[in-house]
Amino acid sequence: MKRLLLPALLLTTLTACTAAPAGTLPAAAPTPTPASTPAPTAAPAPADALTQEEKIGQLFIIRPDALDLTLPQETINDAKADGVTMLTDAMRETLQAYPVGGICQFGKNITDPEQLAQFNADLQAASRTPLFIAVDEEGGAVARLANHPAFDLPQYESAAAVGASGDPADACAMGQTIGAYLKEYGFNMDFAPDADVNTNPDNPIIGTRAFSSDAATAAEMAAAAADGLRTSGILPTLKHFPGHGDTAEDSHTALAVTYKTLDELQACELLPFAADTGLHAVMVGHIAAPNVTGDGTPATLSPQLVALIPDAENTLIVTDSLAMDAITAAYTPGEAAVQALQAGCDVLLMPNSLPEAYAAVLEAVQNGTISEERLDRSVNKILLYKQQFAS
């Protein structure tokens, strides 16, 4: 078996960020009742130890609802619909048929602390390869756990309120606190911090989710928050590349557009994505940059824009949800999945149909549209990150 060499990036020691002054760190999260099913402890194998089908599965992070093949896609996507809250035997069978690389939990999948801890542990135990178990826990308005009525957890007004202090130690403490309680419930990945620069007052989706409207402040704060998450054992995900803060659209409902040139992006929006030097993922948004690429291709599907991610070769590159209207209005689930991989993304987040997207990627690999070497490059990166955070 070919030996897999860890890139230098993955040999970096995880270092603690500067602690906040005494009295500024919120109280520790309560410890949930331990789940009876332990998570796997074995480190994931390199890609050549997996079957082709298992490799393709590693590319996907899905909602847990997608494991219930009886649910229509509209129900899976609907935040207000009832969500699955436990792992059934049928869902275990789906996880064997589609051996996905990760699960993202949402509010509708959570009822109480004990249920969540058990659900995450059961998911891990059902997977041959350790899973990324992710959540959107930014603090402020976007916090699936802290804003849930069944949880008594530290709450933050917003990232902007933390950023207003100008002290990176406050952002680090925020990351440490959120990371600590996520770890308690079985998470190992957070789709946070928001690394956008909130420069457009008409932006309908970012606003106070960003740390600042000043690029240097946003960069410093996002890097500190990411460091705080890492010190708690949580993989941070900087989002939304190449910057959602200067768009006038919400990519949940339409393609977002930044009209900045490459020089303008490099002087502002891209700065926070270069500031964090530790292990992290980057989430690419459904954001077109016509004055960079010359067309309206969303960044998730644009090789030219994905290539701008700092140290892209070693950074885990995640798409934003492929079930958002910005993608589904113009691409089938299979087209979106294949084109995102061709663009350089490693992880395909929540396709609008897991069976269709999986089948399309499998066909693309089998017919040579996506080479085995290209597939292995992403899968090895995913597995190396899992050795740090999911094993």
N, C-alpha and C positions, 0 to 999 in steps of 0.2 A: 504494500500500500504506500502510495506517495505521501511523504511527510509534509505536513502543512506548516509553513513558517509564519510566525506571528509578525505582522508589520511592526515597525518601531513604535508606532502610535499606541499599540496595544500593550506595550511593555511599560508605558508610563504609569507610575504609581499614582493612585487616586489620593489626592491631598485635600486636607480640610481647608475650607475657606476661613477667613478671619471671623471669629465669633462676634456676635453682637454684644454691645455693652450689657452689663448685668441688668436683668429686669426687663429687657426688651423682647426676649424670646417667649412666645405664648406657651401656656402649659402643655405638657406632653399629652399626646392622644391616649385615650383609654385603650387598654389591651383587650381585643375581642376574645371570645371563648375559642380556645385552640380547635382547629379542625381535626377531625378524627383520621382523615386520609392525608398522609404526608406528601409533600411535593417531592418530585424526583431530585436526587442529588448528583447524579452522574453528569459529567461535563459532556456537551454535545460533540458528536464526531465530526470530522471534516467531511466535505461534500462527497468525496469519493466513497464514503461508507454508506451513503444513502442511495436508494433507487432513484431513477429519473422522476418517478411520480412523487416521491418524498421530497426531492429537491424542489420541484415546482410548488409543492405545498408550502415549503418554507417561505416562499415569496409573499404569502398572504397573511395579513392581519384582518380579522373579520369581527363583526358583531357576534355575540354568542347565539343570537336568534337565527343566524344563517346556518347553524348546525341542525336546526329543525326544518327539514326539507318539506314539511307540510305547510309551512307558512308562506303566503305570497310575499313577493319582494316589497310591495307597498307597506305591508305590516312590519316587515323587518326594518324598513327605513323610518317608519313613523315613530317619532319620539313620544307621542301621546298614546300609542297603542300599548296593550299589555306586552311586557317583555318576558322572555324566559328567565327564570331565577334559580334553576337547578339543572343538573346534568342528568338527562334520561338515558336509558339504554340505547334508544334510537339515535340520540345525539352522539353517543360514544361510537356507534357504527359509522355515522357520518364523518367523525373525526378520523376514523381509520381509512375511509374512502377518499377523503380530502384532508390529508395530514398537514393542516395549516401551521404556519409559524407563530401565530399569535391571536389573541382575543382582546378586543377593546370593550370594556364595560361602560354602560350608560345608566342614567338614572332609572330607567324603566326595568333594568336588570337587578336592581338593588332594593331589598326590603328592610334589612336590618344588619347590624354588624356581624352577628353569628352566621347568617345566611350568606353574606358576601365572602367571609373567610372560608366557609365550607365550599362554596361554589368555585372559587378560584383554586382551592386545593384539589378539588375533584377534577377540574379541567387539567391541571398539571399532571395528575396521576394517570389520566386517560391518554396522554400523549407520549409517544415513544421518544420524541425529542423535546426537551424543555421548551415551554412556550414563553414568548413575550406576553405578559398580561398588562395591558395598558389602560389608561383612562385620561380624560381631559380634566386635569386638576390644576388650573392656573392660579387659583385664589381669586376672590372677587366674584363676579357674576358667573364665571365658568368654573364650577367646582362641583363635580358630581357627588362627592362624599360630604364635603363640608356644608353644602347647601341642602343636604337631604335631612328631613325632619327626624329621622331615626338615629342620627349620629350627633354626638356632642363633641365637636372638633373645633380647633382654633379656626377662626374666620378672619379673612382680610377684606378690607373695603374694596381694594382694587390694586392692581400692579401700579397704576399711576399714583395712587396714594403712597405706596412704598417708595416709588421712584422720586417723589417730591422731596423726600428727605435729603437726597443727594449723597447718601451714605451707602456704599455697596454692602456693608455689613448687614444692613436691614434687609436687602434682597437676599443675601446669603442665608440669613436666619429664616426668612420666608421659605426658601427652598429646603432647608434642613427640616423645618417643622412639617411641611407638606410631605416631604420624602419619608420622614419617620412614620407618619401614620399610614401612608400608602404601603410601606413595607410590612407593617403589622397585618394588613388585610390581604397580603399575597401578591401585591403588584410589584413589578420590576421595571416599568417603563411609564413615563409621564409625557403626554403631549403638551409640554410646557418646558421652558417659559416662552411667552410671546416675545419675539425679538423684533417686532415691527416698530417703526418710528411713526408716531401718530401725527403726520404732517398735514393731512387733509381734514379740515373741520367738518366736511360733509361726508366723511367716511361712515357708512352705516353699520359696520361690523366690528371694528377694532376699538376705537375710542380709548376708554380707560383700561382696556386689556393690555395696552402697551405701557411700558414704564415711563416713557417720555416722548415729547415731540422734538427733543434735541437728540441728534444721532449719537453723540458721544456719551450722553447720560444713559440712553437706552442700551447702548453697547455694554457699558460698564455694569449696569444693573442686571441685564440678561445673563451676562457671563457669571456674575456672582450668584444669581439664583440657580443657574445650571450647576455650579460648583456645590451649592448647598444640597441639591437633589442627589448628586453623585456621592457625597459623603454619607448619605443615608442609604446608599445602595440602589438608587433609582437612576435609570438611564434617562437623561434629559433630552428633549426634542425641541430644538429651536425652530420657531415657525413665524411667519409663512413666507418662505423664500419665493421670489426676490424682494419681498416687501409688500404687505397688504395695507400699509398705513396711508398711502397716497392714492388709493383707488376710490372711486365713487360708487362702486358696486359691491354687493354681497355675493361672494362666489357660491354660496349655498343655492342661490336662485338665478344667477347669471354669470357669464364670464367677466371677471374683473380685469381692468386694464390700467397699467401705468404707462404714461406717455413720456416718461423720462428717458434720456439718452443713457448710454452705458456710463459715461463720465459722471452724469448726475446720480445714477444709482450707486456708483462706487464712492461718491462723496457723501452719501447719506444712507440709503436703505440697506446697502450691503455691509456696512460697518459692523452691526451687531453680530452678523454671522461669521465674522472673522475674529471677534474678540475673545471667544471662549476657546482655550487651547486644550481642554480636557476631552475625554471621550464623550461624544454626544451624537445624536441623530439630528438631521435637518428635515423638516417637513416642507415639501415644495407645494406651493399654492396653485390654484387654477387661475393664474394671473398672466395675461398677455403683456408683452412689452414690444409693441410694434416698432418703436424707434431704436430697438436693439436688434431684433430679429428680422424686421421687414414684413412681418405678417402677424396674424392674430392667434397663433398657436399658443395654448396655455403652457406655462412653464413646466407643468407636470409631464408634458409630451414633447418638450423642446430640448433637443441635445445641446443647442447653443446656450440656453439659459441654465440647464443643469450643470454644464461644464464650468459655470461661474462660481459654483459652491466651493468655498475654500477647502483645500485638501480633499477634493471629492473622492479620490481613489481610496482613502481610508475612512471617510465619513459614511455612516449609514444613512442612506437617502430614502426617505419615505414620501409617498404621494399623500396629498390630502385625500379625503374620502372620494373615491371614484363613483359614488352614488349621488354626488351633488349635481344639481341641474346644469352647472357650467360644463360638465362632462357629458351627462346623459342626453342633453339636448342635441349633441352633435356626434356622439360616438356610441357604438354598441359596447356592452361590457367586455367583449373579446378584443375589439379594436383598441379600447382604452388601455387594457392590461398589456397588450403586446407593444403598443407605441410607448407606454411609460417605461418599459424595460429597454426598448431601443433607445430611448432618450438618456438612459443612464440611471434610472431609479432602481433601487434594490428591493423595496417593500411596497406591495400593492395594497393600499388600505381600503377595505370595505367596498369591493366591487359591487355593481348593481345586480349582479347574479354571480355567485361563487361558482356554480357548475359551468356556466358559459365562459367566464373568464379563465377558469382552470383549464377547460378543454381547449380554449384558444391558445393559451401559452404552451400546453402540451403539444398541440399540433404544430405550432411555430418552431418548437425545438426539434420535433421529429422530422419536419420538412426542411430544416436548415435556415429558416428565417431568423431564428435566434440560435446562435451556435452553442454547443455544449460548454465551450470555454466561457462564453458570456454568462451562461446560467451559473456555472460554478463560481465565477467571480463574485456574484451577488450572494450566493448561498454560503460561500466560505466567509464572506464578511459578516453575514447574519450570524453564523455559528460562532465566530470569534467574539462578537459582541455578547452573545449569549453566555459564553464562557466567563465573561466579566460580570454579567448582571442576572442571568437566568438559571445558573447552575448551582 
